[in-house]
Amino acid sequence: MRKVTGIGGVFFRANDPGSLMAWYRDHLGIDVSAYGSSFKWVGSESPKKSGYTVWCPFNEDTEYFGSMNKQFMINYRVADLPALMDELREGGVEIVGELEEHENGKFAWICDPEGNKLELWEPADADKDPYL
């Protein structure tokens, strides 16, 4: 069984993402960009290896999360995304769209039994992931 190796990102809807990011910057000291913020971490098993978790508010009318009544989407870091997708497909899990490959890695989407869209991500630099 393939598995999740960590949280790759936390995404949520916001009425005004820019203003909300400014609030988090000004009041909580989160270093934000147009794409939210990345929290770097090191692996407990391999302290010389590092990764990051993305935090980002999206426009309230985004369709990226699927259903408009869903307020968030979690991105899970995974190992060997193509093999995991085969296992999920065989297990009857709802697959949303096709696996995509970008400069940051491979991405795919599924829904849990309650209709929450989940993003699965195999980082491009998977060899640097302390949990793979």
URFEN-V879186 format. One record per residue. N is the residue number from 0. RES is the residue in three letters. OMEGA is omega in degrees with one decimal (* if undefined). BURIAL is I if it has 24 or more other C-alpha atoms within 12 Angstrom, else O. Layout:
# URFEN-V879186
n-><N N>
res-><RES RES>
omega-><OMEGA OMEGA>
burial-><BURIAL BURIAL>
This chain:
# URFEN-V879186
n-><0 1 2 3 4 5 6 7 8 9 10 11 12 13 14 15 16 17 18 19 20 21 22 23 24 25 26 27 28 29 30 31 32 33 34 35 36 37 38 39 40 41 42 43 44 45 46 47 48 49 50 51 52 53 54 55 56 57 58 59 60 61 62 63 64 65 66 67 68 69 70 71 72 73 74 75 76 77 78 79 80 81 82 83 84 85 86 87 88 89 90 91 92 93 94 95 96 97 98 99 100 101 102 103 104 105 106 107 108 109 110 111 112 113 114 115 116 117 118 119 120 121 122 123 124 125 126 127 128 129 130 131>
res-><MET ARG LYS VAL THR GLY ILE GLY GLY VAL PHE PHE ARG ALA ASN ASP PRO GLY SER LEU MET ALA TRP TYR ARG ASP HIS LEU GLY ILE ASP VAL SER ALA TYR GLY SER SER PHE LYS TRP VAL GLY SER GLU SER PRO LYS LYS SER GLY TYR THR VAL TRP CYS PRO PHE ASN GLU ASP THR GLU TYR PHE GLY SER MET ASN LYS GLN PHE MET ILE ASN TYR ARG VAL ALA ASP LEU PRO ALA LEU MET ASP GLU LEU ARG GLU GLY GLY VAL GLU ILE VAL GLY GLU LEU GLU GLU HIS GLU ASN GLY LYS PHE ALA TRP ILE CYS ASP PRO GLU GLY ASN LYS LEU GLU LEU TRP GLU PRO ALA ASP ALA ASP LYS ASP PRO TYR LEU>
omega-><174.3 -176.9 172.4 -179.7 179.1 176.5 179.7 -179.2 175.3 -176.9 -179.0 -179.8 177.7 177.0 -178.5 -176.0 -179.0 178.9 -179.8 177.2 177.5 178.5 179.1 177.3 -174.3 -173.4 -179.0 175.5 179.1 179.2 -174.3 172.6 178.2 -178.0 -180.0 -177.8 175.5 178.0 -178.9 177.3 176.1 -178.2 178.4 180.0 -179.8 -174.9 178.7 178.5 -178.5 176.7 177.9 175.3 -177.7 174.6 -176.3 169.3 177.8 174.1 -177.5 -178.8 179.1 174.3 -175.7 -177.9 -175.4 -176.7 179.5 179.6 175.5 -172.2 -176.6 171.0 177.1 174.6 179.4 173.5 -179.5 174.1 174.5 -176.6 179.6 179.4 177.9 179.9 176.0 179.9 -179.6 178.5 179.0 -180.0 177.2 179.0 178.6 178.4 180.0 178.9 -177.0 174.2 179.4 177.2 -179.6 -178.5 179.6 179.0 -179.7 -178.5 173.1 -174.9 177.2 172.8 174.3 -176.4 178.9 176.6 176.0 177.5 179.5 176.7 177.2 -172.6 169.3 -176.6 177.8 179.8 -176.6 178.6 178.5 -178.8 -176.6 -176.6 179.7 *>
burial-><O O O I I I I I I I I I I O O O I O O I I O O O O O O O O O O I O O O I I O O O O O O O O O O O O O I I I I I I I I I I O O O I I I O O O I I I I I I I I I I I I I O I I O O I O O O O O I I I O O I O O O O O I I I I I I I O O O O I I I I I I I I O O I O O I I I I>
